[in-house]
Amino acid sequence: MVEPETFVFLADLASNNRKVWMDAHREERDDALRNFTGIATTLHDYAGRFDPHVAEARIKPKQSYSKFFQEARDRVGPGLYRTDVDVFANAGDPAEDVGYYLHIEPGNCHAGAGIFHPSKAALAKLRTRLVDDSQGFEEIVNDAQFKVAFPDGIITRKASNALPDGFDSNNPAAPYLKMVGLGCRTDIPDALFLDDDVIDLLIEIFRSARPLVLYFD
């Protein structure tokens, strides 16, 4: 699934996160992009085994993974480029809808479901859903099978120190309302991603994550 050269390119980019280096390695970059496009296509082709809504969606593979270049407002770290890539399997937009993803980064690969870079409208919708049915959310995250599949529970890329205005601190969902996007993940060794049979593992992970996706659907 993930070509060895893709891991090499990402590792080299992490050590040489500069435009002059990227410009000199366009061929390797383009090969990695083709790899990500192929992975997105594969996830969609197998989506019928974990979520029919994704299978029925008209995805655009080249728009189904995060881009290297980071806009200044979205930049993580000092580098101009992201040195990791998220490949999505969504029925909608990854910035608007909770969906499935796999994260490709040397030494830090994982897969799961969530929405981690939501638009303002999507974040407001997510928080409203949590308030309206906090019990339903707790039932999902406390389910024994969910805990086994995702031992880290619900995660986020960013959390606020205080609740957003207008929300009650006594609400059971209060810890999640502080999160700027949320989801679940399970770690996968890099070596497994080199084998096409990893799709069976991804399908199993996505099936376990489906209740979370359906909750926010």
C-alpha positions in Angstrom: 0.0 0.0 0.0 2.5 2.6 1.1 5.6 2.4 -1.1 9.0 2.2 0.6 10.1 5.3 -1.4 7.2 7.3 0.1 8.4 6.7 3.6 12.0 7.6 2.5 10.7 10.8 0.9 8.7 11.8 4.1 11.7 11.1 6.3 14.0 13.1 4.0 11.5 16.0 3.9 11.4 16.1 7.7 15.2 16.7 7.7 15.2 19.1 4.8 12.0 21.1 5.2 12.9 23.9 2.8 11.6 25.1 -0.6 14.9 24.7 -2.3 15.1 21.0 -1.2 11.5 20.4 -2.3 12.1 22.0 -5.7 15.1 19.7 -6.2 13.0 16.6 -5.4 9.9 17.2 -7.4 10.1 13.7 -9.0 10.1 12.0 -5.6 7.3 14.3 -4.4 5.2 13.5 -7.5 5.8 9.7 -6.9 4.6 10.1 -3.3 1.5 12.0 -4.5 0.7 9.2 -7.0 1.0 6.8 -4.1 -1.5 8.8 -1.9 -3.9 9.0 -4.8 -3.7 5.2 -5.2 -4.3 4.7 -1.5 -7.3 6.9 -1.5 -8.7 5.0 -4.5 -8.1 1.7 -2.7 -9.9 2.9 0.5 -12.9 3.9 -1.6 -12.9 0.6 -3.6 -13.1 -1.3 -0.3 -15.5 1.1 1.5 -18.5 -1.2 1.0 -16.9 -3.4 3.6 -16.9 -0.8 6.3 -19.4 2.0 5.4 -21.8 2.0 2.4 -22.2 5.8 2.6 -18.5 6.2 1.7 -18.8 3.5 -1.0 -21.7 5.4 -2.6 -19.9 8.8 -2.5 -18.3 10.3 -5.6 -14.8 10.9 -4.2 -12.0 12.6 -6.0 -8.9 10.7 -5.1 -6.5 13.6 -5.7 -8.5 15.7 -3.2 -8.7 12.9 -0.6 -5.4 13.5 1.2 -3.8 16.4 2.9 -1.3 18.6 1.0 2.3 19.2 1.8 2.3 23.0 1.7 1.1 24.6 4.8 -0.7 28.0 4.7 0.7 30.3 7.4 -2.6 30.2 9.4 -2.6 26.4 9.5 1.2 25.9 9.9 2.3 23.3 12.4 5.9 23.7 13.4 8.5 25.9 11.7 8.6 24.1 8.4 7.0 25.3 5.2 5.7 21.7 4.5 3.8 19.1 6.4 6.0 16.0 6.8 3.0 13.7 7.3 -0.1 13.0 5.2 -3.6 12.0 6.1 -5.5 10.0 3.5 -9.3 10.3 3.9 -12.2 8.0 3.2 -15.2 10.3 3.6 -18.7 10.5 2.3 -18.3 14.3 2.6 -15.6 16.9 3.1 -12.8 16.1 5.7 -13.1 19.7 7.0 -16.9 19.5 7.3 -17.8 15.9 8.1 -16.5 13.2 10.5 -15.0 10.4 8.5 -12.3 7.7 8.3 -8.6 8.4 7.8 -5.1 6.9 7.9 -2.1 8.9 8.9 1.2 8.3 7.1 4.3 9.4 8.9 7.5 7.5 9.4 7.4 6.0 12.9 3.9 7.4 13.7 1.4 5.7 11.5 -2.2 5.2 12.6 -5.8 4.9 11.4 -9.2 5.8 12.8 -12.0 8.3 12.3 -12.7 11.9 13.2 -12.6 15.5 12.1 -9.4 17.2 13.2 -9.3 20.4 11.2 -13.0 21.4 11.2 -14.3 24.6 9.7 -16.0 27.0 12.2 -19.4 25.8 11.0 -18.4 22.1 11.4 -17.0 22.7 14.8 -20.2 24.4 15.9 -22.3 21.6 14.5 -20.1 19.0 16.3 -20.5 20.7 19.7 -24.2 21.1 19.3 -24.5 17.4 18.6 -22.4 16.6 21.7 -24.7 18.7 23.9 -27.9 17.4 22.4 -26.9 13.7 23.0 -24.1 13.5 25.4 -25.4 10.2 26.7 -25.2 8.6 23.2 -21.6 9.8 22.8 -20.7 8.3 26.2 -22.2 5.0 25.2 -20.0 4.9 22.2 -16.7 5.8 23.8 -17.4 3.5 26.8 -18.3 0.5 24.7 -15.9 -2.4 25.5 -15.1 -3.1 21.8 -14.5 0.6 21.1 -12.1 0.8 24.0 -10.2 -2.3 22.8 -9.9 -0.9 19.3 -9.0 2.6 20.4 -7.2 2.4 23.8 -6.4 6.2 23.7 -10.1 7.0 23.6 -11.1 10.3 22.1 -8.2 12.4 21.0 -7.8 15.9 19.5 -5.0 17.9 17.8 -5.9 20.9 19.9 -7.8 21.7 23.1 -8.9 24.9 24.6 -8.2 25.7 28.3 -11.8 26.8 28.9 -15.2 25.9 27.6 -16.5 27.9 24.7 -19.0 30.6 25.6 -22.5 29.4 26.1 -21.8 25.9 27.2 -22.4 24.4 30.7 -19.4 23.0 32.6 -21.8 20.5 34.2 -22.6 18.9 30.9 -21.1 15.4 30.7 -19.7 16.3 27.3 -17.7 19.3 28.7 -14.3 17.7 28.2 -15.0 17.1 24.5 -16.5 20.6 24.0 -13.0 22.0 24.7 -11.6 20.0 21.8 -11.1 21.7 18.4 -12.0 18.6 16.4 -11.9 15.1 17.7 -11.6 11.5 16.8 -10.1 8.1 17.6 -7.0 6.2 16.3 -5.0 3.1 16.7 -1.3 2.9 15.9 0.0 0.7 13.1 3.7 -0.2 12.6 5.2 1.2 9.4 6.1 -2.3 8.2 2.5 -3.3 8.0 1.7 -0.4 5.7 4.2 -1.7 3.1 2.0 -4.8 2.5 -1.2 -4.5 0.4 -2.9 -6.9 2.9 -3.0 -4.0 5.4 -6.3 -3.1 3.8 -7.9 -6.0 5.9 -6.6 -4.4 9.1 -7.8 -0.9 8.0 -11.3 -2.3 7.3 -11.4 -3.8 10.8 -10.3 -0.5 12.3 -12.8 1.5 10.3 -15.6 -0.9 11.2 -14.8 -0.3 14.9 -14.9 3.4 14.3 -18.1 3.5 12.4 -20.4 4.1 15.4 -18.5 7.4 16.0 -19.0 8.4 12.3 -22.7 7.5 12.4 -23.2 9.5 15.6 -22.1 12.7 13.9 -23.7 11.9 10.5 
